[in-house]
Amino acid sequence: MAKFNFLRVIPVDLKRYLPQFLEHDPTFAATLESLSKEHEKQRLTLMDITKQFFVKTATWGLSDWEEFLDLKPDASDSDEKRRARILIALRGSQTTTITRVNDIIAAYGAGYVEEHNDKYFFIIYTSTTDKTSLEEMQKKIEIYKPAHLGCYVYLGWSWNGKINFDGTYTYGTSMTEWSGK
């Protein structure tokens, strides 16, 4: 999770704002202690709420981001996976570039893109091992890639040569085209 700093980063202690002789009164000291605890609860609550405004620090606020972007999360998705999906959706209005495709691939694991502009296609090299992540990555690539470009994928980890999406695609030393099903 991203590092997050707020205005005040140390716990609240109201005694440090008042003269020391007031601490000697037991009633006043107890009141200050109680107020400090309540003030600290408010500080932590404000910090937690503020974190929800940013995708990289949000926890319980991720559902609001998903609702805003009309995303349907899977109940088994981790917060990191949900954040990656939200960030991809927020970046959706950008022009598709090699950097954009690399960002999509990075959201689902390690990999890179090799362009073949003269032949109107690109190759994705990835070591992603999760079938669901591969399916989601395929959907996102298909959404954001230009329609006139072909897309091939090479799974560096798939030495047995097979993986299932909606059917069987063959990998290994050969490549399989994703586009034009």
C-alpha positions in Angstrom: 0.0 0.0 0.0 1.2 3.5 -0.7 2.7 5.5 2.2 0.2 8.1 3.5 1.0 11.1 5.7 -1.6 13.3 7.3 -1.3 16.7 9.0 -0.6 15.2 12.4 1.3 11.9 12.5 1.8 11.5 16.2 -0.8 10.5 18.7 -2.8 13.3 20.3 -1.8 14.5 23.8 -3.6 17.6 24.9 -1.3 18.0 28.0 1.4 19.4 25.8 -0.7 22.4 24.9 -1.4 23.5 28.5 0.7 24.6 31.4 2.3 21.7 33.4 0.8 22.7 36.7 -2.7 21.7 35.4 -1.5 18.1 35.2 -1.3 17.9 39.0 -5.1 18.2 39.5 -6.4 14.6 39.2 -9.8 15.7 37.8 -8.2 17.9 35.2 -5.6 15.2 34.3 -8.4 12.6 33.9 -10.4 15.0 31.7 -7.3 15.7 29.6 -6.6 12.0 29.2 -10.2 11.3 28.2 -10.3 14.2 25.7 -6.9 13.1 24.2 -8.2 9.6 23.6 -11.3 10.9 21.9 -9.3 13.4 19.8 -7.0 10.5 18.8 -10.0 8.5 17.7 -11.2 11.4 15.5 -7.7 11.9 14.0 -7.5 8.2 13.1 -11.0 8.3 11.6 -10.3 11.3 9.5 -7.1 9.7 8.3 -8.9 6.5 7.3 -11.7 8.5 5.5 -9.1 10.5 3.7 -7.3 7.4 2.5 -10.6 6.3 0.8 -10.4 9.2 -1.6 -7.3 7.7 -3.3 -7.4 4.3 -5.0 -3.8 3.3 -3.9 -4.7 3.8 -0.2 -8.4 2.9 -0.2 -9.6 -0.2 1.7 -13.3 -0.2 2.5 -13.8 2.6 0.0 -12.9 0.4 -3.0 -16.5 -0.6 -3.3 -17.4 3.0 -3.9 -14.8 3.3 -6.6 -16.1 0.1 -8.2 -19.7 1.4 -8.1 -18.6 4.7 -9.6 -16.8 2.9 -12.5 -19.5 0.3 -12.9 -17.1 -2.6 -12.1 -18.4 -5.9 -10.7 -15.8 -7.4 -8.3 -15.4 -11.1 -7.6 -15.9 -11.9 -3.9 -12.5 -13.7 -3.9 -10.6 -10.7 -5.3 -7.9 -9.2 -3.1 -7.7 -5.5 -2.5 -4.6 -5.3 -4.7 -6.4 -7.0 -7.6 -9.4 -4.7 -7.1 -7.1 -1.6 -7.0 -5.4 -2.7 -10.2 -8.8 -3.1 -12.0 -10.0 0.3 -10.8 -6.7 2.0 -12.0 -7.1 0.3 -15.4 -10.7 1.6 -15.7 -9.6 5.1 -14.7 -6.9 5.1 -17.3 -9.4 3.9 -20.0 -9.8 7.2 -21.8 -6.2 7.5 -22.7 -4.8 6.8 -26.2 -3.5 3.2 -26.4 0.3 3.2 -26.5 3.0 0.6 -25.7 3.2 2.1 -22.3 -0.5 1.7 -21.8 -0.4 -1.9 -22.8 2.5 -2.5 -20.5 0.5 -0.9 -17.7 -2.3 -3.3 -18.3 0.1 -6.3 -18.3 1.8 -5.0 -15.1 -1.6 -4.9 -13.4 -2.0 -8.7 -13.9 1.7 -9.8 -13.4 5.1 -9.5 -15.1 5.6 -9.1 -18.8 6.3 -6.8 -21.7 5.2 -5.9 -25.2 7.1 -6.3 -28.5 5.7 -4.2 -31.4 5.7 -5.2 -35.0 4.2 -2.1 -36.5 5.1 -2.9 -40.1 3.0 -6.1 -39.8 0.2 -4.6 -37.7 0.5 -6.8 -34.6 2.2 -6.9 -31.2 3.4 -9.8 -29.0 2.8 -9.9 -25.3 5.4 -11.9 -23.3 4.1 -12.7 -19.8 4.8 -15.0 -17.0 1.3 -14.7 -15.4 0.2 -18.0 -14.1 -3.3 -17.3 -12.9 -6.0 -18.3 -15.5 -8.5 -15.7 -14.2 -5.8 -13.0 -14.5 -5.0 -14.0 -18.0 -8.7 -13.9 -19.0 -9.1 -10.5 -17.5 -5.9 -9.3 -19.1 -7.1 -10.6 -22.5 -10.4 -8.7 -22.1 -8.7 -5.4 -21.2 -6.2 -5.7 -24.0 -9.1 -6.4 -26.4 -10.9 -3.3 -25.1 -8.0 -0.9 -25.4 -5.9 -2.1 -28.3 -6.6 -0.5 -31.7 -9.0 -2.7 -33.8 -6.6 -2.9 -36.7 -3.8 -4.6 -34.7 -3.4 -8.2 -34.0 -2.3 -9.4 -30.6 -0.3 -12.5 -29.8 0.6 -13.8 -26.4 3.6 -15.9 -25.3 3.4 -17.5 -21.9 7.0 -17.9 -20.7 5.9 -20.3 -18.0 3.7 -22.6 -20.1 6.3 -25.2 -21.2 3.7 -27.9 -21.5 2.1 -25.8 -24.2 -1.5 -25.6 -23.1 -3.7 -23.3 -21.2 -7.5 -22.9 -21.2 -9.4 -19.7 -21.8 -12.7 -20.5 -23.5 -11.1 -23.4 -25.4 -7.6 -24.6 -25.7 -4.9 -22.2 -27.0 -1.5 -23.6 -27.8 1.6 -21.9 -26.5 5.2 -22.7 -26.0 7.4 -22.1 -29.0 4.4 -21.0 -31.0 2.2 -18.0 -30.5 -1.6 -17.7 -30.5 -3.5 -14.8 -31.8 -6.1 -13.3 -29.4 -7.8 -11.1 -31.8 -10.3 -12.2 -34.4 -12.0 -15.0 -32.6 
